[in-house]
Amino acid sequence: AEGGILYRRGHQYRLMPDLLGDFIIERSCLTPEDRLNTLADRVFNAAPRDLLGNVLVNLGRLDWRRNSGDVSKNYLVDHLWRALLQSTDHRDAALDAATAAAFYNPRQALRFVEQQMDEGKTPKQLSTILKRVSYHQEYVRPACELLWELGRDDGRKENSHPEHGVRVLKELVAVEPGKPISFNRAAVDFGLSLLAQPDAFSYSHSPFDFLSGILSGEG
């Protein structure tokens, strides 16, 4: 800590800088065949439930960095995500972990949300997971599809509930500083495609409720 390698936060320590942490994880948790070894599995299984997200983020970020941000090649932690999907006795911890790691593992996070919805579960964290999944352009449309499914019949006022699916969709179509217009285009194209569906206006919300986000004069 005195040498600047560890940074103290209350009763906990953080390794600084992150790249050093990634280096240590890579040296200790990867096999010569670029697979996770048994140490990584033991850490995941032994970690307190509220720290599963930390473990998944650290390993997922390593995979993301080694593939130069190409999430289509991120397969290192697939089996850990499968374990997360089966974690019925610690459902809240699994949701928190999935939320934390969604940016680094969007494909796995999308599957996690799909399974939750298939089982009839719609906890509020799902919309946050999908928003982080949508930060990767190839996943904008599938994330929008699930957000629409979550929000279209949610009768709550979206302005009062940040996790409302329609509110998150509205944020995705809105223009923001530093946000490539291609992301807006993908989200808007999804909304326009809904207008051709015969049941588009049969829900509590219509596609116009989030498409209005692209027409905002300020933001």
Secondary structure as GFF3:
##gff-version 3
##sequence-region A 1 219
A	DSSP	beta_strand	6	9	.	.	.	ID=ss1
A	DSSP	beta_strand	12	15	.	.	.	ID=ss2
A	DSSP	alpha_helix	18	29	.	.	.	ID=ss3
A	DSSP	alpha_helix	38	46	.	.	.	ID=ss4
A	DSSP	three_ten_helix	49	51	.	.	.	ID=ss5
A	DSSP	alpha_helix	52	66	.	.	.	ID=ss6
A	DSSP	three_ten_helix	71	73	.	.	.	ID=ss7
A	DSSP	alpha_helix	78	85	.	.	.	ID=ss8
A	DSSP	alpha_helix	91	101	.	.	.	ID=ss9
A	DSSP	alpha_helix	106	118	.	.	.	ID=ss10
A	DSSP	alpha_helix	125	133	.	.	.	ID=ss11
A	DSSP	three_ten_helix	137	139	.	.	.	ID=ss12
A	DSSP	alpha_helix	140	151	.	.	.	ID=ss13
A	DSSP	three_ten_helix	158	160	.	.	.	ID=ss14
A	DSSP	alpha_helix	165	173	.	.	.	ID=ss15
A	DSSP	alpha_helix	181	194	.	.	.	ID=ss16
A	DSSP	alpha_helix	208	211	.	.	.	ID=ss17
A	DSSP	three_ten_helix	212	215	.	.	.	ID=ss18
###
